[in-house]
Amino acid sequence: MTFLARGTLFAIVFCTVLAAPVAAQLPTTFTNLQVLPKDIRQRPLIDMMRSFALSLDVRCQFCHVGEGDDLSKFDFASDAKPTKATARKMLRMVTVINEQVTSMGEPAPAGTAKITCFTCHRGARKPLTAPGGGGG
């Protein structure tokens, strides 16, 4: 198993275990989804948000309106924070890049690495511009 595959497996297991208490605090239907599928289910959404937080070393309030650990008091639909708009732009960019890569000639073989948040951020809030370069 490659390093990337082990890391991905770890992230999935880690996110799934940690997301259980979070699920009880969140609604089961979501509003103001502009990039993610409108019919996304709670578990995949929580897992995705958890992976963003882990990839960027941030908490929910980095993009969403709310404070503390009581997620039932957060206004997840609000667009008040500019970081949420930035996240949407980045998600669109990642989707376009991955679609372009897989549309070049032959279909990508199963298990082909794709661009993710971690590709550029590598655990930093701002994308790192060069190996060992300043992010933040």
VOPAGU-2260 file (C-alpha; in pm, 1 decimal, decimal comma):
REM VOPAGU-2260
SITE   aa  ch    i         X         Y         Z
SITE  MET   A    0       0,0       0,0       0,0
SITE  THR   A    1     146,1     337,8     -97,4
SITE  PHE   A    2     198,4     624,6     145,3
SITE  LEU   A    3     -87,3     816,4     -20,3
SITE  ALA   A    4    -322,9     519,6       8,0
SITE  ARG   A    5    -233,9     467,8     375,5
SITE  GLY   A    6    -289,3     838,5     444,3
SITE  THR   A    7    -624,0     834,9     268,4
SITE  LEU   A    8    -733,7     524,3     455,0
SITE  PHE   A    9    -625,9     680,3     785,6
SITE  ALA   A   10    -816,3    1002,5     707,8
SITE  ILE   A   11   -1134,7     811,1     622,8
SITE  VAL   A   12   -1122,4     601,4     939,9
SITE  PHE   A   13   -1023,0     899,8    1153,1
SITE  CYS   A   14   -1302,2    1116,0    1008,9
SITE  THR   A   15   -1564,3     845,7    1047,6
SITE  VAL   A   16   -1479,2     780,5    1412,7
SITE  LEU   A   17   -1464,4    1147,5    1506,3
SITE  ALA   A   18   -1775,4    1247,1    1312,9
SITE  ALA   A   19   -2021,2    1038,5    1517,7
SITE  PRO   A   20   -2074,4    1297,0    1795,6
SITE  VAL   A   21   -2092,5    1574,9    1536,3
SITE  ALA   A   22   -2377,1    1408,1    1345,8
SITE  ALA   A   23   -2609,3    1438,6    1644,0
SITE  GLN   A   24   -2563,6    1817,9    1640,2
SITE  LEU   A   25   -2633,1    1876,5    1269,8
SITE  PRO   A   26   -2950,2    1888,7    1062,0
SITE  THR   A   27   -3024,5    1605,7     820,7
SITE  THR   A   28   -3110,9    1838,2     530,8
SITE  PHE   A   29   -2894,9    2127,4     418,9
SITE  THR   A   30   -2956,0    2464,2     258,0
SITE  ASN   A   31   -2741,6    2697,5      48,6
SITE  LEU   A   32   -2535,4    2420,4    -107,9
SITE  GLN   A   33   -2382,5    2580,6    -416,2
SITE  VAL   A   34   -2099,5    2341,7    -504,8
SITE  LEU   A   35   -2180,9    2019,6    -321,2
SITE  PRO   A   36   -2473,9    1803,6    -436,1
SITE  LYS   A   37   -2807,2    1940,0    -309,8
SITE  ASP   A   38   -2909,9    1589,7    -200,4
SITE  ILE   A   39   -2588,7    1506,1     -12,9
SITE  ARG   A   40   -2651,7    1294,8     294,3
SITE  GLN   A   41   -2538,3    1392,4     641,3
SITE  ARG   A   42   -2256,5    1137,0     680,7
SITE  PRO   A   43   -2073,7    1214,9     354,2
SITE  LEU   A   44   -2106,0    1588,4     421,5
SITE  ILE   A   45   -1964,9    1555,2     772,7
SITE  ASP   A   46   -1680,7    1336,5     647,7
SITE  MET   A   47   -1598,8    1587,8     374,9
SITE  MET   A   48   -1604,5    1884,6     612,4
SITE  ARG   A   49   -1390,1    1693,6     860,4
SITE  SER   A   50   -1135,3    1619,5     588,2
SITE  PHE   A   51   -1123,7    1990,9     498,0
SITE  ALA   A   52   -1064,8    2081,5     862,0
SITE  LEU   A   53    -789,1    1822,3     898,2
SITE  SER   A   54    -625,3    1918,4     567,1
SITE  LEU   A   55    -615,9    2286,3     664,5
SITE  ASP   A   56    -571,2    2249,7    1041,9
SITE  VAL   A   57    -883,6    2457,9    1109,8
SITE  ARG   A   58   -1215,1    2424,1    1293,4
SITE  CYS   A   59   -1570,8    2472,9    1162,2
SITE  GLN   A   60   -1576,8    2843,3    1255,3
SITE  PHE   A   61   -1299,7    2910,0    1002,5
SITE  CYS   A   62   -1564,9    2904,8     726,5
SITE  HIS   A   63   -1894,0    2892,8     916,4
SITE  VAL   A   64   -2069,6    3137,6    1150,1
SITE  GLY   A   65   -2057,5    3008,3    1505,5
SITE  GLU   A   66   -1830,1    2966,6    1803,6
SITE  GLY   A   67   -1731,1    2687,6    2035,9
SITE  ASP   A   68   -1810,6    2319,7    2008,5
SITE  ASP   A   69   -2193,0    2329,6    2006,4
SITE  LEU   A   70   -2252,3    2290,9    1634,0
SITE  SER   A   71   -2630,4    2309,5    1677,8
SITE  LYS   A   72   -2582,7    2684,6    1729,7
SITE  PHE   A   73   -2387,8    2737,4    1406,4
SITE  ASP   A   74   -2541,1    2904,7    1101,7
SITE  PHE   A   75   -2391,5    2674,2     839,2
SITE  ALA   A   76   -2600,5    2825,8     557,3
SITE  SER   A   77   -2465,3    3177,9     614,9
SITE  ASP   A   78   -2231,5    3326,1     355,6
SITE  ALA   A   79   -2101,8    3591,7     597,0
SITE  LYS   A   80   -1744,1    3461,6     606,3
SITE  PRO   A   81   -1521,2    3523,3     302,6
SITE  THR   A   82   -1339,1    3196,3     370,3
SITE  LYS   A   83   -1654,7    3006,5     273,4
SITE  ALA   A   84   -1659,8    3176,9     -68,7
SITE  THR   A   85   -1289,9    3094,7    -107,9
SITE  ALA   A   86   -1356,2    2731,0     -18,7
SITE  ARG   A   87   -1624,6    2712,7    -287,3
SITE  LYS   A   88   -1384,6    2856,6    -547,1
SITE  MET   A   89   -1119,7    2604,3    -446,3
SITE  LEU   A   90   -1367,1    2314,2    -467,9
SITE  ARG   A   91   -1465,7    2422,5    -818,4
SITE  MET   A   92   -1098,1    2449,8    -915,7
SITE  VAL   A   93   -1018,6    2101,1    -783,3
SITE  THR   A   94   -1317,6    1956,3    -968,0
SITE  VAL   A   95   -1213,6    2118,4   -1297,2
SITE  ILE   A   96    -852,3    2002,4   -1263,5
SITE  ASN   A   97    -952,5    1644,7   -1180,0
SITE  GLU   A   98   -1200,6    1637,5   -1470,7
SITE  GLN   A   99    -934,6    1767,3   -1711,5
SITE  VAL   A  100    -678,1    1515,1   -1595,2
SITE  THR   A  101    -916,7    1222,7   -1636,1
SITE  SER   A  102   -1035,4    1347,5   -1977,3
SITE  MET   A  103    -685,8    1349,0   -2131,8
SITE  GLY   A  104    -686,1    1050,6   -2364,4
SITE  GLU   A  105    -749,1     721,7   -2192,7
SITE  PRO   A  106    -947,1     701,2   -1868,7
SITE  ALA   A  107    -730,1     719,2   -1559,2
SITE  PRO   A  108    -662,2     377,3   -1410,1
SITE  ALA   A  109    -833,3     292,9   -1083,0
SITE  GLY   A  110    -642,2     430,2    -787,3
SITE  THR   A  111    -493,5     719,8    -984,9
SITE  ALA   A  112    -401,3    1006,0    -754,3
SITE  LYS   A  113    -617,8    1313,4    -783,7
SITE  ILE   A  114    -585,6    1670,7    -669,0
SITE  THR   A  115    -717,7    1730,3    -317,4
SITE  CYS   A  116    -702,6    2018,8     -67,7
SITE  PHE   A  117    -388,2    1862,2      74,4
SITE  THR   A  118    -213,4    1875,0    -265,3
SITE  CYS   A  119    -151,0    2247,9    -224,3
SITE  HIS   A  120    -226,0    2321,5     139,4
SITE  ARG   A  121     -29,2    2038,1     299,5
SITE  GLY   A  122    -183,6    2117,2     639,1
SITE  ALA   A  123    -156,8    2496,9     608,5
SITE  ARG   A  124    -446,8    2742,0     594,9
SITE  LYS   A  125    -308,3    2908,5     283,1
SITE  PRO   A  126    -171,8    2705,2      -8,0
SITE  LEU   A  127     202,4    2655,4       5,1
SITE  THR   A  128     359,2    2799,3    -307,0
SITE  ALA   A  129     678,0    2592,6    -305,4
SITE  PRO   A  130     814,6    2297,7    -110,1
SITE  GLY   A  131     898,9    2432,2     233,1
SITE  GLY   A  132     770,3    2771,6     118,4
SITE  GLY   A  133     560,8    3012,9     315,8
SITE  GLY   A  134     197,9    2929,5     362,9
SITE  GLY   A  135      30,3    2995,1     676,0
